[in-house]
Amino acid sequence: MKLVENDNLNGATITIDDCHFINCRYEKCTVYYSGGDFELTGTTFIHCDITMLGPAKRTFTLLSAIRVNPTGGGAQPDRASIQ
């Protein structure tokens, strides 16, 4: 895993797969995520656009479709829709 420390970018394009970000700050960046491992330690994203690709996009689509309850109550299939 690639280590990225103390990065401070504005308006950049970054990919978070297979990286460990430590004490980084990203503002108005385009962030790509494909489902790979990553770690965020003391890292912030401010007004960034996140684009999910490949497996991450499929997972997001599935979770959106079944509207998984973030409080642990499980899926709410009666409200399922694809957005």
N, C-alpha and C positions, 0 to 999 in steps of 0.2 A: 504494500500500500504506500502510495506517495505521500510524503509529509509536506504540508503547506503551512508555514508559520508567518504570522504578523503581516499577512497580505491585506492591503487596503486599496480597493479598486472602485472606480466609479464609471459606469457605462461599459463595462467589459463583458465578454462572453466567457463563461466558465463551465466546466463539466465536473460534477462532484463524484462520479463513479471512481472507486478504487483510490480515494484520497482521504487523508485525515487532516482536517483543517483545525489549526490551533490559533486562537486569538486573531481571527481574521474579520474584516469588515467589508461587506459588499453592498454598494448602493447603486440603484438603477441599473443593475446588471441583468443579463440573460443567463439563466442557469439551466443546464441540461442534466437530466438524470435518466439513466437507462435501466436501473434496477440493481446495479452493482453495490458492493459494500462501500460504506463511507462512515466517517466519524466527524462529529462537530463538537469542538471543545472551545467554549468562550467565543464562538463565532456568530456574527449577526448578518442578516440579510434585510436590507431596507429598500422597500419599493422595487423589488426585483420581480422579473417575470420568470416563472418556472415552466419549462417544457419537459414533459415526460415522454420518453421514447421506449420502443420495444416492450420488454416485460413490465416495466414500470407503468407504461401507458395502459397495458391490458389489465393490470391489477387495479389501477385507478378507475378504469371503466367498469370493472366488475363491482368494486365497492360502491361506486356511484349508483350503479343500477340496482343494487340490493339495499342501498342506503343503510350501511352498517351503523348501528347506534354507538357513538363514541363513549358512552357512559357504561358500556359493558352489557347492555341489555340485549344484545344480539341484533340480528337483521330485522328489518321491518318490511317483509315481502309484500304486504298489502299496499305499500306506497312506492313500489319499485317503478322506476322509469329510467330510460337512458337519456342522458343530457348531452 
